[in-house]
């Protein structure tokens, strides 16, 4: 995977983890673009969908679109992944 893909993956997981978006607490997938440089915003949705396929994120359909949160069963994996990114 590209360096940009990994960078966006870290930022998405960091945002969700630090704000406590686990299980029933979710946020619109569009909000994952916040705080990213403009040239990476298009990559954010693609990376989020990859994380859903991997099972690290859960998706929930809502009236305003798709919401995401960290899969609580895989929160430990997400924490370890974030720790490896930081080192």
Backbone as CSV, one residue per row, in Angstrom:
resi,resn,N_x,N_y,N_z,CA_x,CA_y,CA_z,C_x,C_y,C_z
1,UNK,0.841,-1.191,0.000,0.000,0.000,0.000,0.877,1.242,0.000
2,UNK,0.334,2.292,-0.525,1.099,3.525,-0.642,1.230,4.220,0.714
3,UNK,2.187,5.095,0.788,2.425,5.881,2.007,1.208,6.735,2.340
4,UNK,0.588,7.313,1.303,-0.604,8.145,1.527,-1.749,7.317,2.095
5,UNK,-1.932,6.097,1.570,-2.991,5.210,2.039,-2.800,4.912,3.531
6,UNK,-1.578,4.612,3.930,-1.277,4.315,5.333,-1.481,5.543,6.213
7,UNK,-1.112,6.707,5.699,-1.275,7.952,6.445,-2.751,8.235,6.695
8,UNK,-3.579,8.068,5.684,-5.014,8.305,5.814,-5.627,7.262,6.755
9,UNK,-5.186,6.028,6.648,-5.681,4.952,7.521,-5.416,5.302,8.986
10,UNK,-4.192,5.759,9.285,-3.854,6.162,10.646,-4.743,7.303,11.120
11,UNK,-4.891,8.327,10.293,-5.681,9.501,10.699,-7.135,9.135,10.969
12,UNK,-7.715,8.265,10.141,-9.103,7.844,10.333,-9.246,7.073,11.642
13,UNK,-8.379,6.083,11.836,-8.462,5.282,13.059,-8.182,6.116,14.297
14,UNK,-7.221,7.032,14.200,-6.889,7.907,15.332,-8.087,8.784,15.696
15,UNK,-8.723,9.363,14.693,-9.894,10.223,14.920,-11.001,9.443,15.628
16,UNK,-11.327,8.277,15.110,-12.403,7.478,15.690,-12.045,6.996,17.096
17,UNK,-10.798,6.578,17.291,-10.367,6.035,18.580,-10.353,7.113,19.658
18,UNK,-9.762,8.265,19.347,-9.637,9.312,20.363,-10.973,9.961,20.709
19,UNK,-11.933,9.928,19.798,-13.248,10.493,20.077,-14.238,9.462,20.611
20,UNK,-13.792,8.235,20.746,-14.624,7.200,21.348,-15.741,6.677,20.462
21,UNK,-15.507,6.624,19.169,-16.523,6.091,18.248,-16.406,4.571,18.161
22,UNK,-16.983,3.895,19.151,-16.990,2.435,19.220,-18.433,1.959,19.209
23,UNK,-18.709,0.902,18.476,-20.025,0.269,18.523,-21.166,1.186,18.154
24,UNK,-22.031,1.453,19.127,-23.249,2.220,18.846,-22.998,3.707,18.649
25,UNK,-21.850,4.222,19.082,-21.530,5.630,18.844,-20.821,5.716,17.506
26,UNK,-21.449,6.363,16.543,-20.910,6.405,15.185,-20.928,7.818,14.640
27,UNK,-20.234,8.008,13.531,-20.114,9.322,12.904,-20.265,9.162,11.392
28,UNK,-20.765,10.186,10.712,-20.902,10.085,9.250,-19.547,9.844,8.579
29,UNK,-19.560,9.023,7.566,-18.328,8.686,6.845,-17.711,9.941,6.221
30,UNK,-18.533,10.901,5.875,-18.036,12.156,5.283,-17.189,12.950,6.278
31,UNK,-17.447,12.801,7.587,-16.692,13.564,8.583,-15.256,13.070,8.714
32,UNK,-14.947,11.925,8.141,-13.583,11.396,8.215,-12.614,12.218,7.373
33,UNK,-13.145,13.034,6.482,-12.300,13.885,5.635,-11.743,15.078,6.413
34,UNK,-12.378,15.426,7.528,-11.964,16.604,8.286,-10.529,16.473,8.768
35,UNK,-9.805,17.555,8.646,-8.442,17.593,9.135,-7.406,17.026,8.178
36,UNK,-7.848,16.449,7.079,-6.907,15.912,6.096,-6.534,16.988,5.091
37,UNK,-5.318,16.931,4.559,-4.960,17.859,3.486,-5.883,17.635,2.288
38,UNK,-6.137,18.663,1.525,-7.104,18.582,0.432,-6.767,17.497,-0.585
39,UNK,-5.480,17.223,-0.802,-5.118,16.204,-1.788,-5.357,14.781,-1.274
40,UNK,-5.665,14.603,0.017,-5.929,13.279,0.574,-7.402,13.036,0.891
41,UNK,-8.235,14.060,0.768,-9.644,13.914,1.142,-10.378,12.882,0.296
42,UNK,-10.037,12.767,-0.975,-10.675,11.779,-1.837,-10.321,10.356,-1.440
43,UNK,-9.153,10.191,-0.861,-8.678,8.875,-0.434,-9.391,8.398,0.834
44,UNK,-9.918,9.323,1.641,-10.492,8.983,2.946,-11.659,8.001,2.837
45,UNK,-12.560,8.214,1.905,-13.724,7.336,1.766,-13.276,5.951,1.303
46,UNK,-12.322,5.896,0.359,-11.811,4.610,-0.119,-11.171,3.813,1.014
47,UNK,-10.363,4.483,1.813,-9.683,3.823,2.931,-10.709,3.350,3.956
48,UNK,-11.714,4.169,4.243,-12.756,3.785,5.205,-13.488,2.539,4.717
49,UNK,-13.788,2.470,3.443,-14.462,1.280,2.901,-13.564,0.045,2.989
50,UNK,-12.257,0.230,2.787,-11.314,-0.882,2.959,-11.312,-1.366,4.409
51,UNK,-11.340,-0.424,5.354,-11.348,-0.785,6.773,-12.640,-1.507,7.160
52,UNK,-13.745,-1.157,6.513,-15.013,-1.857,6.742,-14.892,-3.293,6.236
53,UNK,-14.319,-3.462,5.034,-14.127,-4.808,4.478,-13.220,-5.661,5.358
54,UNK,-12.192,-5.035,5.951,-11.275,-5.751,6.836,-11.931,-6.106,8.167
55,UNK,-13.022,-5.428,8.494,-13.714,-5.697,9.748,-13.275,-4.830,10.908
56,UNK,-12.371,-3.869,10.662,-11.937,-2.980,11.735,-12.981,-1.911,12.035
57,UNK,-13.750,-1.532,11.017,-14.837,-0.571,11.197,-16.166,-1.255,10.926
58,UNK,-17.201,-0.745,11.574,-18.554,-1.214,11.280,-19.304,-0.084,10.593
59,UNK,-20.209,-0.445,9.715,-20.990,0.539,8.968,-22.446,0.455,9.390
60,UNK,-23.110,1.603,9.419,-24.526,1.662,9.759,-25.209,2.622,8.800
61,UNK,-26.240,2.149,8.139,-27.028,3.012,7.253,-27.916,3.909,8.108
62,UNK,-27.925,5.192,7.781,-28.792,6.139,8.474,-29.550,6.950,7.429
63,UNK,-30.442,7.800,7.899,-31.242,8.619,6.984,-30.359,9.577,6.178
64,UNK,-29.248,10.011,6.756,-28.382,10.973,6.059,-27.217,10.321,5.333
65,UNK,-27.129,8.982,5.359,-26.053,8.302,4.644,-25.433,7.204,5.480
66,UNK,-24.159,6.946,5.256,-23.452,5.869,5.935,-22.673,6.420,7.122
67,UNK,-22.822,5.777,8.282,-22.062,6.122,9.474,-21.091,4.992,9.766
68,UNK,-19.971,5.331,10.403,-18.970,4.321,10.743,-18.545,4.448,12.202
69,UNK,-18.058,3.342,12.743,-17.462,3.321,14.072,-16.473,2.165,14.121
70,UNK,-15.630,2.143,15.147,-14.677,1.052,15.316,-15.437,-0.170,15.810
71,UNK,-15.133,-1.309,15.222,-15.732,-2.566,15.647,-15.239,-2.855,17.065
72,UNK,-16.126,-2.879,18.072,-15.674,-3.063,19.455,-14.953,-4.394,19.678
73,UNK,-15.265,-5.397,18.887,-14.594,-6.701,19.024,-13.152,-6.654,18.544
74,UNK,-12.828,-5.647,17.741,-11.467,-5.540,17.189,-10.747,-4.287,17.702
75,UNK,-11.264,-3.694,18.789,-10.673,-2.465,19.333,-9.228,-2.684,19.771
76,UNK,-8.919,-3.848,20.308,-7.545,-4.144,20.713,-6.594,-4.127,19.537
77,UNK,-7.041,-4.688,18.420,-6.227,-4.678,17.195,-5.995,-3.253,16.710
78,UNK,-7.042,-2.441,16.772,-6.930,-1.045,16.335,-5.922,-0.314,17.214
79,UNK,-5.980,-0.554,18.526,-5.041,0.100,19.442,-3.599,-0.290,19.108
80,UNK,-3.350,-1.593,18.875,-2.006,-2.056,18.523,-1.550,-1.448,17.200
81,UNK,-2.460,-1.352,16.243,-2.143,-0.760,14.950,-1.740,0.705,15.109
82,UNK,-2.477,1.440,15.929,-2.154,2.841,16.178,-0.796,2.973,16.856
83,UNK,-0.508,2.074,17.787,0.783,2.115,18.478,1.938,1.873,17.514
84,UNK,1.750,0.996,16.535,2.822,0.742,15.571,3.018,1.940,14.641
85,UNK,1.945,2.650,14.331,2.055,3.843,13.490,2.830,4.943,14.219
86,UNK,2.606,5.061,15.530,3.229,6.120,16.306,4.727,5.898,16.434
87,UNK,5.159,4.645,16.546,6.592,4.341,16.728,7.406,4.614,15.507
